[in-house]
Amino acid sequence: LPLIKSGDKVIVTPYSDAGFRQEGRITQINPLVDDKGMAKVKAAVNGKGRLFSGMNVRVNVHRSLGGQLVIPKSAVVLRSGKQVVFTLKDGKAQWNYVQTGLENAESYSMADDALKEGDTVIVTGNVNLAHEAPVKVIEN
């Protein structure tokens, strides 16, 4: 619940019509959490005659992270139970311990300042990479 707030944008997609998407805004958040860890959140959406009470829908909440640094999940590898991201410096891999924050399907926000904006992050071939190993850059 602390991650969403009234006014956050939502995208509603009915399971019966995956091609239809409608924007709305969160209008109310009930702070009570049930025994399953669920809370009721209400949003105002104009369904244009295509959304009806009782429909099964998917709701995605879109929230800005502000100025946080975000990296692809593929950049993060585990070493001895710790999160590591390799960056490229002078043609060599640099090992950086990191702490990730919020996540979605593709990305993590950074919860620390181990990486800086503009760092070149290694996202492929990093599973068996070692610190200061030479790296060949492949442009997509």
Secondary structure as a PSIPRED ss2 file (coil, helix, strand):
# PSIPRED VFORMAT (PSIPRED V4.0)

   1 L C   1.000  0.000  0.000
   2 P C   1.000  0.000  0.000
   3 L C   1.000  0.000  0.000
   4 I C   1.000  0.000  0.000
   5 K C   1.000  0.000  0.000
   6 S C   1.000  0.000  0.000
   7 G C   1.000  0.000  0.000
   8 D C   1.000  0.000  0.000
   9 K E   0.000  0.000  1.000
  10 V E   0.000  0.000  1.000
  11 I E   0.000  0.000  1.000
  12 V E   0.000  0.000  1.000
  13 T E   0.000  0.000  1.000
  14 P E   0.000  0.000  1.000
  15 Y C   1.000  0.000  0.000
  16 S C   1.000  0.000  0.000
  17 D C   1.000  0.000  0.000
  18 A C   1.000  0.000  0.000
  19 G C   1.000  0.000  0.000
  20 F C   1.000  0.000  0.000
  21 R C   1.000  0.000  0.000
  22 Q E   0.000  0.000  1.000
  23 E E   0.000  0.000  1.000
  24 G E   0.000  0.000  1.000
  25 R E   0.000  0.000  1.000
  26 I E   0.000  0.000  1.000
  27 T E   0.000  0.000  1.000
  28 Q E   0.000  0.000  1.000
  29 I E   0.000  0.000  1.000
  30 N C   1.000  0.000  0.000
  31 P C   1.000  0.000  0.000
  32 L C   1.000  0.000  0.000
  33 V C   1.000  0.000  0.000
  34 D C   1.000  0.000  0.000
  35 D C   1.000  0.000  0.000
  36 K C   1.000  0.000  0.000
  37 G C   1.000  0.000  0.000
  38 M C   1.000  0.000  0.000
  39 A C   1.000  0.000  0.000
  40 K C   1.000  0.000  0.000
  41 V E   0.000  0.000  1.000
  42 K E   0.000  0.000  1.000
  43 A E   0.000  0.000  1.000
  44 A E   0.000  0.000  1.000
  45 V E   0.000  0.000  1.000
  46 N C   1.000  0.000  0.000
  47 G C   1.000  0.000  0.000
  48 K C   1.000  0.000  0.000
  49 G C   1.000  0.000  0.000
  50 R C   1.000  0.000  0.000
  51 L C   1.000  0.000  0.000
  52 F C   1.000  0.000  0.000
  53 S C   1.000  0.000  0.000
  54 G C   1.000  0.000  0.000
  55 M C   1.000  0.000  0.000
  56 N C   1.000  0.000  0.000
  57 V E   0.000  0.000  1.000
  58 R E   0.000  0.000  1.000
  59 V E   0.000  0.000  1.000
  60 N E   0.000  0.000  1.000
  61 V E   0.000  0.000  1.000
  62 H E   0.000  0.000  1.000
  63 R C   1.000  0.000  0.000
  64 S C   1.000  0.000  0.000
  65 L C   1.000  0.000  0.000
  66 G C   1.000  0.000  0.000
  67 G C   1.000  0.000  0.000
  68 Q C   1.000  0.000  0.000
  69 L C   1.000  0.000  0.000
  70 V E   0.000  0.000  1.000
  71 I E   0.000  0.000  1.000
  72 P E   0.000  0.000  1.000
  73 K H   0.000  1.000  0.000
  74 S H   0.000  1.000  0.000
  75 A H   0.000  1.000  0.000
  76 V E   0.000  0.000  1.000
  77 V E   0.000  0.000  1.000
  78 L E   0.000  0.000  1.000
  79 R E   0.000  0.000  1.000
  80 S C   1.000  0.000  0.000
  81 G C   1.000  0.000  0.000
  82 K E   0.000  0.000  1.000
  83 Q E   0.000  0.000  1.000
  84 V E   0.000  0.000  1.000
  85 V E   0.000  0.000  1.000
  86 F E   0.000  0.000  1.000
  87 T E   0.000  0.000  1.000
  88 L E   0.000  0.000  1.000
  89 K E   0.000  0.000  1.000
  90 D C   1.000  0.000  0.000
  91 G C   1.000  0.000  0.000
  92 K E   0.000  0.000  1.000
  93 A E   0.000  0.000  1.000
  94 Q E   0.000  0.000  1.000
  95 W E   0.000  0.000  1.000
  96 N E   0.000  0.000  1.000
  97 Y E   0.000  0.000  1.000
  98 V C   1.000  0.000  0.000
  99 Q C   1.000  0.000  0.000
 100 T E   0.000  0.000  1.000
 101 G E   0.000  0.000  1.000
 102 L E   0.000  0.000  1.000
 103 E E   0.000  0.000  1.000
 104 N C   1.000  0.000  0.000
 105 A C   1.000  0.000  0.000
 106 E C   1.000  0.000  0.000
 107 S E   0.000  0.000  1.000
 108 Y E   0.000  0.000  1.000
 109 S E   0.000  0.000  1.000
 110 M E   0.000  0.000  1.000
 111 A C   1.000  0.000  0.000
 112 D C   1.000  0.000  0.000
 113 D C   1.000  0.000  0.000
 114 A C   1.000  0.000  0.000
 115 L C   1.000  0.000  0.000
 116 K C   1.000  0.000  0.000
 117 E C   1.000  0.000  0.000
 118 G C   1.000  0.000  0.000
 119 D C   1.000  0.000  0.000
 120 T E   0.000  0.000  1.000
 121 V E   0.000  0.000  1.000
 122 I C   1.000  0.000  0.000
 123 V C   1.000  0.000  0.000
 124 T C   1.000  0.000  0.000
 125 G C   1.000  0.000  0.000
 126 N C   1.000  0.000  0.000
 127 V C   1.000  0.000  0.000
 128 N C   1.000  0.000  0.000
 129 L C   1.000  0.000  0.000
 130 A C   1.000  0.000  0.000
 131 H C   1.000  0.000  0.000
 132 E C   1.000  0.000  0.000
 133 A C   1.000  0.000  0.000
 134 P E   0.000  0.000  1.000
 135 V C   1.000  0.000  0.000
 136 K C   1.000  0.000  0.000
 137 V C   1.000  0.000  0.000
 138 I C   1.000  0.000  0.000
 139 E C   1.000  0.000  0.000
 140 N C   1.000  0.000  0.000
